[in-house]
Amino acid sequence: MRRALLTVFGLVGVMAVVAAVSSVWLVVQEPVMVADAVSSGQYRPLLAVLTQQVGQLCRALVTLL
């Protein structure tokens, strides 16, 4: 039970790190889009780009493995 709990916490941690790195990448690469999304309150374009980048990252990891 304890091992499974640590595994879940580890997966959540890895997902949080991926989301944080993707967010920083988005701010650096597309600052105007981020500023527009924050000022208008519509985050769908940001989420679309973030999910696309996370998908590409997962595909790259699967290819490496």
C-alpha positions in Angstrom: 0.0 0.0 0.0 2.8 2.4 0.9 4.7 1.7 -2.3 1.6 2.3 -4.4 1.0 5.6 -2.6 4.6 6.7 -3.3 4.2 5.8 -7.0 1.0 7.9 -7.2 2.8 10.8 -5.6 5.7 10.4 -7.9 3.5 10.5 -11.0 1.6 13.5 -9.8 5.0 15.2 -9.2 6.3 14.4 -12.6 3.1 15.7 -14.2 3.4 18.9 -12.2 6.9 19.4 -13.3 5.9 18.8 -17.0 3.1 21.3 -16.6 5.4 23.9 -15.0 8.1 23.5 -17.7 5.5 23.7 -20.4 4.0 26.9 -19.0 7.4 28.6 -18.7 8.2 27.5 -22.3 4.9 29.0 -23.5 5.6 32.3 -21.7 9.0 32.5 -23.3 7.9 31.4 -26.8 4.5 33.1 -27.1 4.5 36.1 -24.7 1.8 38.0 -26.7 -0.6 35.1 -26.7 -0.1 34.5 -23.0 -0.7 38.2 -22.2 -3.8 38.3 -24.4 -5.2 35.2 -22.7 -4.6 36.5 -19.3 -6.1 39.9 -20.0 -9.2 38.4 -21.7 -9.6 35.5 -19.3 -9.9 33.0 -22.1 -7.4 30.2 -21.5 -8.5 27.7 -24.2 -5.8 28.7 -26.7 -3.1 28.3 -24.0 -4.4 24.9 -23.0 -4.5 23.7 -26.6 -0.9 24.7 -27.1 0.1 23.1 -23.7 -1.6 19.8 -24.5 0.0 19.7 -27.9 3.5 20.2 -26.4 2.9 17.6 -23.7 1.7 15.2 -26.3 4.8 15.8 -28.4 6.9 15.3 -25.2 5.2 12.0 -24.5 5.7 10.8 -28.1 9.4 11.6 -27.8 9.7 9.8 -24.6 8.0 6.7 -26.0 10.3 6.8 -29.0 13.3 6.8 -26.7 12.1 3.9 -24.7 
